[in-house]
């Protein structure tokens, strides 16, 4: 295993050796020499992801679900654009989960999520996910501790169900520091072209920073498994974040090893007139 591979493997949450968010350096750039090298490696990985995704679509035997969670300004939109933006839209779906609608609220909290999971041959990307129901609900005490524990269990069963039905799941937590969030929020305010991203609610939620860190720690501890692992990505440096996610996705797609379906017999010698 190369040095880079070991570093990336270390971002995977292992219940035998759990990661503690408070001990992790969100500004780490281990494994690459700097921004220029990271961007070169990202391009190389993205090209191979594109090739593997096309074969995945053609073969239509496996689905891949990639979900992103982060604090506000953590970079979900950015990493999705940089890593997956060049993929052919056929066979790739993107779902951004917003506040539940009345129709969704009338059903169980996983109903709207299951409806958006990718079909075989598809790569599905979630910008936020079912984990909002054990993050926001925990931080703001919207449900009881007993309900939270039940949801952790239900989420694990849900993800087990998906993987047993041919879906590969990769879960990324983009880990930024409180100081970096402050810088990015201020940048949005100072740049007229970015002000549309800013909401007053961002400042309100920032006051709950420590509670959100505890909530994220809980899902890493309770909902990371061999079949649906969490990866904690140091995300203070955007270029490093993009490289790390791309390399992990490429590695997992290579394990699937998709291939084009076998051609029909009797095609040799056919001339189209």
N, C-alpha and C positions, 0 to 999 in steps of 0.2 A: 504494500500500500504506500502510495506517494505521501509526501508531507502534506500536500494540499488535501488529499483524500482523508487523511487522519484529522485534519483541522475541521473539515466539513462533517465528518462522522461525529466529531465532538459536539456539534451543534444539535445533534439528535438527542431527545430526552430519553434517558434510560432509567427505568424504575430502580434498577440495582444501584445506580450511581446518579441520583437525581440532581438536576441543575437548579441552582438557587439564583433567581433573578438579581437579587441584591449583591451577589458576588460576581456577576458577569459584567464585562467591559463592553458597553454598547458602542464604543468607538474603536473597537479592535479592527485591525486590518491584517491579521495573520494570514499568511499564505500567498499574498501578492506583494509586489514591491512598490506599487503605487497606482495612481489613477490610470495612467496610460496602459500599463500592463493589464489591469483589470478590464479595461474596455476592449482590448484585443482579445482577451480570453472570453469575454462576454459574447463578442461577435462570433467567435469560433463555436461556442456552445449553442448559441441561438440558431446557427446554420444547421447544426446536427439535430437540434430539437425539431426544426422545421421538417427535416427529412424523416425523422422517426414518427412525427405526428402524422405525416402523410401516409406512411405505411400502417400506422395504427388505424387510421380511417379506412384504408383499403381492406385491411384484414378483418376489422369489425368483430374481434373476439374479446377485447378488453376495453373498459372505460377507465379514464384517469380523472380523478377529482382533486383539484388543487385549491386549497382555501387559505385565505390571508386574514389575519387579525392583527390589530395594532392599536396603540393609543392614537388620539387625534394627531394628525400630521406625520404619522409613522411611515407613510410612503406606500400604501397599498396601490393607489392609482399609478404611481410612478413605476413601481417594479412590474406591474402588469403590462404597462405600456412598453417598457424597455425590454423585457424578456419575451413577451408573447405578441407584441404589436405587429411583428412581421409575418406571423403565421397566416396561412390561408384561412379565411373565415369559415370555410366549409369544414365541418368537423370540430370547430371550437365554439364553445358557448361561454358567455360571461354573464354572471348574475350578481347584482348589487342588492343586498338586502337592506331595505329601509324600514321605517316604522310600519308594523303590521297593519293591514287594512281591516275593516270590520269583518269582511268575509274570512280573512285568515284568523282573526281573533276568535271567531266562532268555532274554530277547530283546534286540534292539538297543535302545539308549537312546532312540531316536526313536519306537519302536513305540507306547508309551503316549501320547505326545504327539499323534501323527498321528490316533490314535483319538478324540481329544477336539477336533479342529479343527471349526469351525462349518460347517454345511451352507449352501448358497445360501439367502439370506433370513434367516440367523441372524447375530447379533452374539455372538461368543465372547470371553469375558474370561478370561485366564490370570493367576492369582495365583501367581507363580513360573512357571517354564517349562523348556524344554529347555536354557536357558542355565545351569541349576544344574550341568549336566554338564561345563561348562568354567569354572565358578566354584569350587565346593567342591572339585572334583577337582584343580584347579590349586593352590588354597591349601594343601590337605593332601597334595599330591603323591601322589594316588591313582592317577594314570596318568602315563605318560611324556610328555615334551615333544613327541615325535613323534605320540603319540595325540592330544594337544591340538590340534596343527596340523591333523591329519586331521579332527577334529571341527569345527573352525572352518569348514573347507571343506565338510563334510557339511551343517552347519547352513545355510550360504549356499545350497547346492543344494536343500535341503529347502524353504527359504522361497521360492526361485525357483520351485520346482514348485508350491507353493500359489498364488502370485500368477499363474502362467500358467494356473491352473485356477480363476480368478474369486474369489480371496480377497485382500482388501486387508489389509495388515498394518501395525499401528502398535505400536511398542515404546517403552515409557517406563521410564527409570531415574530413580527418585525420589532425588535427591541431598541427603543431609543431612550435617551436620558431626559430627565425633566428640563435640564438646561437647554438641550437641543430642541425640545418642543417649544420652549420659550422663544428661542431664536427663530424658529420656523413660523410661529404665529406672528411675531413682530414683522417678519419679512413679508407676510401676506398683507399686513396692514400698511406697510410702507410702499408696496408695489401696487400701483393702480390696476395692473393687469392680473393681479392675484387676489384682489380684495373680494372677488366673487366667491372665493373659497372660504372666506372667513364668516363665522357665525358667532353671535354673542354666547350661544350655548357652549362653544368651545372653552370659553373662560370659566363658565360655571362648572363644567366637567373637570377642568384642570384642578379645581380645588379638591377633587376626590382622588388625586394621583395615587396616594398610598393605598387607598382602598382598592383601586383598580389593579395595582401591582399584586396585592394579596389575592384578588380574584383570578388574575392570570396565573399566578403560582398554583392556585388550586386546580385549574384545568390542566396544567402541565403535569401535576402530580396524579390526578385522578383519571385523566382521559388521554394519556399517551400509551400506545400499545405497539406491539410488533406489527400488527396488521394496519394500524392507522397512527403512525408516529407524528409527534410534534417536533419541529425544528425551531430553535431560537436563533434568529439571525441578527447579529450586531448591525444596527441600521442607522447609526449616526452619520456614517459616510455612505452616501447614496450609491456611489460607484461600487463600493464593496458589497453592499446589500444586493445589488443586481447580479453581480458575479456569483455570489454564494448561492442564491436561489437558482440561477441558471444551471450551475454545475450540479446541484442536487437533482433538479428535474431531469437533466440529461442522463445522469447516472441511473435514475430509476427507470427511465424509458428504455435504456439499453438493457436493463435486466428483463424487461418485458420481451425485448427482442422481436418487435413486430416485423412481419414480412408481407410482401405482396402475395395475394392468393395465386394458386396454381392456375396457369392458363388452360383454356379448354383444349381438348385433344383435336387434332386435325386442322390446325390453323396454318401449318406449313404449306407453302405453295399457293395459298389463296391470293388472287389478284383482284383488287377492287376495280370494277369497270365503271 
